[in-house]
């Protein structure tokens, strides 16, 4: 049965339809001339720390090329950019529509030449409102041919499974910035007070060197379980007994986890965790934000990944460590906690032996009763 709308409802529906079209409409862009770009705006408001860290290559190189570089950040990841000397201005907002509209009107006054969106996510209507209402001259992104708001579209062939950092260099090339000899490291800056607290904490630990274990990443499947922690502890006690083992995690993630033989980090912020990464000697992590932080500091790393969920886009490659000092162990199942103990310990042994060779390495049993004892 078809229900007819009353005259008032029909008028409201038509009004909202026209309003939506008006909100999302963007004036035709002029011809894109890379040499005319002087003032750029990065869109990084999704609060994904790892994604932001990877983008810092382009932010730095654009600044060094003489551009004004401003960034739109979320409430959480803005902290990671406040001390970055290559960011001229930081625009922080939440995801509420009113906040997006307010920001867009503020950005309109800045008269930006280019808005840069390096994200993989499908643009939301709020993104499109922001891009349209801010009246930037050009909007650039990857594989955005279905979105008219992007007047400059760069192509990425996902079947090549290139690392996400590749987008930095493709962007710079599109802007005619020569990056053959540019710095390819991520650009991470830590608050000196937070850094000092972490340094003091590590110096007061009983042993000189430290293995940092990040317990959990985003979602329920990127985490270590008790058996895996026990296996790591057994290997370290048997071969590197003169090392501290520090576990960093949110308090709620430690429920049911025994930390006997390990130090629990007293810090609760992501930025303190980044400082721990910087000053630890080796890092283990199932979380790509910590993986990328380790790459920023060339830190020896054991990166733990679940099975890739598609055969065409390999997350473990696109968001891999990008770190010559890293070893990756990947599960054959869709969870990090399903990585077999022998594979986990073998990966750890490889990282340790590559960076801190141990002459008489002891082999451990993978029978959990023996490991726990």
N, C-alpha and C positions, 0 to 999 in steps of 0.2 A: 504494500500500500504506500503510495507516494504522499508524503506530508508536505503541504504547501506552507511556505513561510508567510507570516503576516506582513503587512506593508512596513511596519516599523523594523522588524527583523531583516527584511530584504534591504531596506535602506542602510541599516547598520553593516550588513555584510558587504554591500557595495562600497560603503565608505572605507571599511577596513581593507578591502581589496585595493582600492585606489591608493590608500595610505601606504600599504606594503610596496606597491609598485613605485611610489614616489620615494620611499625610503631607500630602496635598492637600486634606483636609477643612478647611473654615473655618466657624466658628460663625456663625449668622445675624447680620447686622449690624443695629444699631438704626436707627431712622428717621434719615435724613440731615438734619441741621440745620446749615446753613452757619455760622450765628452762634455755634455751639458749638465750632467748630474753633479750637484754640489752638496745637497742636503738630503740625507737618507734617514729612513725610519725603519727599524727592525720590529717585526711583530713576533714577540716571544712571550705571550701572556698565558700559555697553557700550564705554567708552573711545573714543567718537567725539567728537573735540574740537569739531567744528562744531556738532553737535547740542547739546552742552553749552553752548556760547556762546549759541545761540539761546534756551536755557532760562533764561539768567540774568536775563531781564526779569521773569519770574514770581518767581524767587527773591528778587530785590531788592524787588519790589512787595509780596510777602507779608511780608517783614521790616519794611518801612516801615508796613505795616498792623498791626503789633504782634504778629505770629505768631513763634513759635520755628520756625526753618527749619533743618533738618538735611538732609544729602545723603549718599546711598550712591553712592560713586564707585568706578571701577576703579583699578587700580594706576597706570595712565598718566595718566588725565585728572584724578586727584585733585590733581595739582600745580597745575592751573589754578584750583582753588578754595581753596587753602590761605591765600591772602592776601585772599580776598573777605570784606569786613566784614559782608556780609549772610548769611553762612553761620555758624550757631552751632556746629554740630558736624559733623565729617566722618567718615563710616564708610567705611573702605577695605577691600576684600576682593578675592580672586581668584575665578575661576569654578569652582573645585573644589567638589563637593557638600558635603564636610566643612566647608569655609570658609563656605558658604552657610548650613548648619545652625547653625554656631557663631554667625554674625552674627545670625541670626533669634532665637536664644535671648537674645542680648545686647539686641536691639531690644525684645524682649518686656518687659524691665524698664523701658523708657523710656515705655511706655504712650502711644504716638502716637495722635492723633486721626485722622490722614489720611495715607495713602501715595499719592503722586502719580506716575503713570507717563505721561509725554508721548511715549513712543517709538512708532514705527510697527511695530517688529518684533513678530512673534507671540510671546507669552510662552512661555518654555521651562518645563519642569517644575521647574527650579531657581528660576525667578522665582516660580512658584506656591507652591513650598515656602517661599520667603522671605516672600511675602505672607501665607500661611496661618499659619506658625509664629510670625511676629512679633506676631501678635494685635493689629494695628492696628484701630481701630474701623471705619474706612472705607478702601476702595481705589478710586481714581478713575482712569479712563483714557478713551481715545477709541476708539469702535467696538469695544467689548469685550463685546458682548451674548452672545457664545458662551462667555464665561469667567465662571462664577458667582463666582469669587473677587473680581471687580470688582462692588461693589454700587452704584457710581455710574458710569454710562456716558454720556459726552458724544458727540454725533454730529458727524461731519465729513463733508460731502459732497465726496468727492475730485474729482468732476466740475467743481467750482468752481475747482480748482487754486489754492487759497489758499496764501499763503506759510506755511511752518512756524511762523513767529512768531505766526500767528493763534491757535495753541493756547494761548499764554500768556494772551491776553486772554479767550478762551472760558473758560479755567480760572478766571481772576480773577472773571469775571462769575458763574460758577456758585457761587463762594464769597462772592458779594454784596460784592465789592470794586470800588468805582467807579474805573475806569481811563481815563476820558475825557480827563483832563489829565495822566496819568502819563508818566513818562520812557519813551520807546519805544526807547532805545538799548540795545544789549547792554552788559553790565557785566563788563569784563575788567580784571584787576589783575595787574601784572607785578612780579616780584621786583626790588627796587631795585638789587641787585648786578648781576644779569643785564642790567638796563636800562642801568646805567652802563657796562658793558663794550661794549654795542652802540653807545651814544652815542659813546664814545671811538673805536671802530672807524670809525664813519661820519665823524667829525670829521677823522680822519687820512687819509681818502681824498683823492685829488688835486683833486676838484672839489666844488662846494658842494651841488649837488642830486643826488638818487639815484633811479634807477629800479630797483625790486626785482623780479626775476623768480623766481617759484617754479616749479621745473622740472616737478614731478610731484605728482599727487594719489594717492588710494587706487586700487589696481588698475592693470592694465597699459595701460588705454585713456585715462587722464587724464594725459597727459604731452605736453610739447612735443618736437618732434624737432629735429635739427640745422638743417634748412632753415628752420624757423620761427625758431629763435634767430638765424640769419644774417640773416633778413629784418628782425627787430626791431633787430638791431645796425646794419644798413645804414640803416634809417630814422632811428635816433637819431644816428648819426654824421653823417648828411646834414642833420639839422634841429636837433638838440640836442646838439651836440658837446661842450658844456660840462657834460654830465651824467655821473655815474658810472653804470655798469650793474653791479648786483650780482646774482649767481646763487646762490640757496639751494637745496640738494639734499643728499640723503644721498650719501656717497661712492660707494656701489655704483650709484647712479642716474646718476653722471657718466661711467661707463665708455663709451668711444667718443665722448664729447661734447667738441668743441673749445670752449674758453672764451677763446680769443684775443680781446682787446678787451673782456673782462668781468672783473670781480672775483669770485672764488669766496668765498662767505661762510665764515669759519673756524668758525662755530658749528654745533653738531650737535643741539641740542634744539629741540623745537617751541616752547618758551617763548622761546628766543632769536629764533626766526623771528617770533614775535608782536611782540617788541620791535623787530625790523627793520621790520615792517609799520608799527608806530606812528611810527617816525622817518624812514622813507623818504618820498619825495614822491609817488611813483606806484607802484602794485603791479600786476603781471600774475600771474594764477594760474589753473590748472585744478583747484585743490583747494579744496573748499568750506570747509574749516576755516580756510584763509587768507583766503578770500573773506569769511567772517563776521568774522574778526578785523579786516579792513580796514573793514567796516561799523561795528564798535565804535568806531573812531577817525575815522570820516567820511573815509576815505582815498580819493583818486581811484584807481579800479580798472578794469582790463580783466579781466573774468571770462570764462573759456573753458569751454564746455560741449559735451559730445557730444550727439548726437541723443537725444531722449527715447525710451525703450524701449517705452512704451505710449502710447496716445492718450487714455487716461482719467486717468492720473496723470503730470503733467509735472514731472519732477525739476528741470528748469531754472527752473521757476516756484516750486515748493514750497521749493527750496533755493537760490533765486536770491540775488543780492547784498543785497537789501533796503537799498540804499544809493543815495542820490540822486546821488552822485558816480561811479557805476559805469556802464560800458558793457559789454554782453554780446555776445559773438560765439559763435554756436552752429554746430556742424558739421552737415552733412546726413547724416553717417555716425556710426557708434557709436564714435567715437574723437576725441579732441581733436587728435591729430597729423594728422588728415585735414582740418583746417580749411584752406581755400585761403589762400595767402600774401596775395593782394590783400585778402581779407576781414579777415585778421589785422592787416595794416598799417593798413587803413582804420579798424578799431576803435581801434588804438593812437593814430592821428592824432586821432581824435575825443576821446579822453580827454585827450591832451596839449593840444589846442587849446581844449578846454573850460576847462582849468585853468591852462595856461601858454601863452597864445596866441603863435604864431610868425608873424611878418609874411610872410616869404618862404619858404614851405615848398617844399622840393625834392621832386619826384616821383622815385621809384626804379623801376628795372626789376625785373621778377619773374623774369627769366632768372637761374637760380642761378649760372651762371658769372660774370655781372656782379655779383651780390650778394656773392659770396665775394671778388671782387677789390676 
